[in-house]
Structure formats: structure tokens, C-alpha cells
Amino acid sequence: MKKILLIAVAVAMLVGLFGCTPPPAPTAVPPTSAPAQATKAPEATKAPEPTKPAPTAAPAGVKVLRINLGTWPDTLDPQKESFVNEIAVTQLIYEGLVRLNSKGEVIPGAAEKWESAPDGLSMTFHLRSGLKRADGTPLTAKDFEWAYKRTVDPRVLGEYNNLIDDVVGAVEARSMDPKSSNADIQKALDKVGVKATDDKTLTFTFKNKVGYFTMIASTWVGWPSDPKKVEKDPEAWWNSAAGHNGNGQWKIAKYEENKVITFVPNPNYYGPKPKLDRIEFYWITDSQVSFPAYVKGELDVIGLAAEDKATVDADPNLKKEFFQGPGAGSFYMGMNHNKPPFNDKAVRMAFAQAFDRETWVKDILKGAGIPYRSWIPAGLPGSDPEAVQLPYDPKKAVQTLIDAGYGAPDSTPEKPKIDCKKLGEIKLTYGGTPRNHARNQWIAGQLASVFNCPITLDPVDPTVFTAMVKNAKTAPQYFQLGWIQDYPHPQNWLFIMTCDGLFANRIGYCNPEFDKVFAQANQETDQAKALELYKQAQRIMVNDYPGMMNFTQVNWYMVKPYVIGLKENYGTSDSAWPGQYGPIAEYDIDLSKVPANYPKQ
């Protein structure tokens, strides 16, 4: 997750983390004498006349659900995408073999049934009859075989390329040199254990028993993009409405880059016809813009930023539209192990000790989160109260650096001092919206006050930031980001931490000992024993300080009162919009309650 994450706190943080127009140049926040006093917590936005609801119009004939998702996607290629805002789009226009519902349960998708072999070394999915793409062409098991093999094609390789490593031949294929001959790569792909035995039957063959594969089959890595569209323009096929010929409940009718993506029902989808006439995803990165737009009736659903919570609480009408739900996400400060000084574990530990999580959540996020020093959120399978990082302690943070050799020549026990030159430049990179700039100024001020060393602020365009953190060559030195659960299983929280996993790209984390225990957990058929192994693996990882664990997710949304079904079908994995994993065909608009400026056509 879902999804990273790329993150309402997830949506609000997506707005915050990936922001909009950046300030002109990096700036250094100098040391301060008192913690976190460099910048005040961002002020609440004053909404324009929120106490006067827009007058209602006579019932119109069109039902449109308008949702703001924040940052424009870096890609909409199912085999490459990884961020919440990307997956939310393709989730409407493609459907996998199975799906997850709002309770996190696996339910039939394109496959109507499936079964495992008695020895547990294979699983077969049986597709529904008469499946079609949006243009009416038949969809077969061969399309799904192509999609899964494309996931491990070394010429493609998205961030989730290791998700199907339990499949025979998958590791060997994705580990090939992408410059190998097409013939050699095809030979490797032919050996991958995903086979369509006929138009309606797809079989996966595993290296070992896999008890969670239906969860993996629910993810986007197997969503069947159209081979003809992809092969025509391998790098940019996804960046237009015409490129997407999916099999989902919706299809793209309008595609305006950085503005809006409009979806209409797919007439060739096998399921029930939606009650909505269309869904519109807007891409307003700055919550100072999206919140007033919501108040004016120009949007129906937004993620609420922490800075606007006071405005909502003070207004009786807005307060009724506020919705809070538990989330399944963890947020962290990424410290790039490939860039000094964060290649030193002691430095990573010191920065974790220097960060005041409690104040961050209370004063900056306004309560939109739970301070957390572990990884898998409390209450989810695999969470472990013993897997925690060191608490906030500024004096010990300084001492940790001094003990590691970063003390200044004139440092004394009575007056400990850090050698800032030896520590080197610390550059905090982020998506540069005004609000996000203020948040990161707070972080920089906090650290500068503890270490008495400057922290450089490095704002970049939000979409650029998303691309940066996906690539090991461009991953920032220091940044904040989150991880959203893709499916409710500890494997989903930990597979990204392996030496060839997603976080190896983002922060350069790699510990073979972790990989070994994690692999043992994946292969353990006794669920209780597997859970203990997952916990053991998490303790190894958390104690390595791959990043600084910060807080867990609470989702804040604003939903118009005429929108029906979203809140009732909310699930913890709904990180882009409430009801994201629910029965979208049943969602509706009460046209007798819409404002006068609601769309008429």
C-alpha cells in the first residue's frame, strides 16, 4: 500500500508530504536554543462563510462523486505503481483475480473460484465466463499470465517486483540483467510458474507452501493492462485515457494531466451497473486550496489536513461532515543508508532520540495520528510491543553522537557539543506546499535545537518527490513518508524490508539476518509459529533503525451529507478515500440535497 506510499492522515499527508509549488531554493535552518521554537505550528485555515450552506437545487439527472486525491500520479502502470494516489486510479479501471472488501476479506474478482493443491505447492484460479475489456474484446487467463510475468520482467521492474517471489522462476527472472537479449529474458519468463492452461484457468506453482497467496492475488501487480497498448508505447502507454483498456467496473472518459481524471461505468463489466454516473478524481496538492473548494461545494470528499481541523470543529455544519476512521499505516523519517552520515547506525539512533513524536502529533498534526516507535501498527497481525526504538531524549541523542565520534574538540561532559562539520550537511527533502514547508521547518528546528547544527530544507515539486523516493539513485538523504497496508498480513509489512525489497531502493536498508528469519516465517505452515517468526524479524529490523518510526495513521475526511454509502463501507485500508474498498456500485448521491452549484451534466 498500498501502498506507500505513497498518504485522512494518509490523504492529508499525501497533500502535505508531496505538496505543490516549491519555494525557490533550499534553505538552512540554523541551530536554536529551545526545541521546536523555530516555527509555529501551522494556523488553521479560515473557511469562507462555512456556516451558510449553499442553497439546494432541484433534483438533477446526473450523479457525480468528486474526490480530491492530492498529488498527480507518477505512474498508472499496474506493474510499476506503488503509491496510494496511483493505485486508487487503477483500482477503478482494472480488476484482479480476487479483491479485498472493506473488512479486508478476500472475495471473488475476475476469478469466481480457486483452490490449492493438496501439497500446497500450487493454486488454481477459475475465471468467470464471458469476461471482457472496456472495448468489448475478450479477457482470458492468458492476459493474467502476461501481467504477472510482466511484474518480474527485468526490463519493467516496479517497486513490488519481489511480491511473487514464492512463485517458481520469479526470482531468477527479475534478477536478470535488463540488458540481456530479449530471447534470454523470454526463456526465463517462460519458466515462471504462472500458466494459463485454457482461457478460464490460471495456475501458480510455488517453490514452497504459501498460505497468504490469495492476498497477493488481490494486489495490482496482476491487474491486466492491455498488452497491445503497452507494447505500442512501453514507457508512456499509461499516461492517457486511450492507454487504459481495463476490465474493471469503470473506465476513463477524460484525462486532464494534473487536473482531473473522470471515470464512467464500463458497459462491458460483468457486475451490477453503478448508481453513480461518474466519479471525478481531482489533483489539488495544497490543502489550503482543496479545503475552501470543499466548503464552496466544488468537491464532495477530501482528506482533512490537520491545519483545518479547528475550523471544522468550530462550525456546526462542517463538524457534521467530518469523518474519522482508524488507519492501517505507519509513517517514518527516512534516513538514506547510502548517504553519510546515515550509513552510521549510531547517527540514525541519535536522530530517533532527537525527534519529539508526542509534540509532533499533538501540535503539528493536531491529533491526526498516534505517536509510535514501532512498525506494524498496534492491533494488526504481527504488531509487537517489544519491537520499539528509543524514545525522545535530546540529551541522550547528543551523547549518542558524541560516543560515535561526532563530538567537537571542545566538547566536555558538562557542555557536550557536536562537531557539525564532521556530521556533515543534513538535507531534509519534501514536497513543497506552503503547509508542508511549515511542517518541515518545525522538524528542522527541532533537530537543530537538539544538535546545535543547521538542517537544510530542500523543497521539490510533489510529483518529482514521488519519483525521487522510488529510485535508489535519486532517493533523498532525509525525508518523511509512510507505508499503507496492502493486505492484512505481517508479510505485507515486512517484505519491503528485504535486501532486494522496496526499502532497499528508498533508504538502502539491507540485513541478511532479517531476510533469513523473514523467509522462514513465509514458509512456516503453522500460523502461530509463523507469527512469532514475523515478530522476530520485525525486532531485528526495528533495532537496525532503517528509519525513524514516527506515528501511525488516523484517517480524517470530509464527506458531503448527500453522498451515500462511503462512510458506511469504510475500511482501515481506505487511504485514498473512504469506501475505497467497498461496494462502489452501490454508492449514490441524494440529488434532493445537493447545492445549487452541483454539476448539472
Buried (B, 14 or more C-beta within 10 A) or exposed (E): BBBBBBBBBBBBBBBBBBBBBBEEEBBBBBBBEEBBEBBEBBEBBEBEEBEEBBEBBEEBEEBBBBBBBBBBBBBBBBBBBBBBBBBBBBBBBBBBBBBBBBEBEBEBBBBBEBEBEEEBBBBBBBBBEEBBBBEEBEBBBBBBBBBBBBBBBBEBBBBBBBBBBBBBBBBEBBBBEEEBEEEEBBEBBEEBBBBBEEBBBBBBBBBEBBBBBBBBBBBBBBBBBBBEBBEEEEEEBBBBBEBBBBBBBBBBBEBEEEEBBBBBBBEBBBBEEBBBBBBBBBBBBBBBBBBBBBBBBBBBBBBBBBBBBBBBEBBEEBEEBBBBBBBBBBBBBBBBBBBEBBEBBBBBBBBBBBBBBEBBBBBBBBBBBBBBBBBBBEEBBBBBEEBBBBBBBBEBBBBBBBEBEBBBEEBEEEEBBBBBEBBBBBBBBBBBBBBBBBBBBBBBBBBBBBBBBBBBBBBBBBBBBBEBBBEEEEBBBBBBBBBBBBBBBBBBBBBBBBBBBBBBBBBBBBBEEBBEBBBBBBBBEEEEEBBBBBBBBBBBBBBBBBBBBBBBBBBBBBBBEBBBBBBEBBBBBBBBBBBBBBBBBBBBBEBEBBBEEBBEE
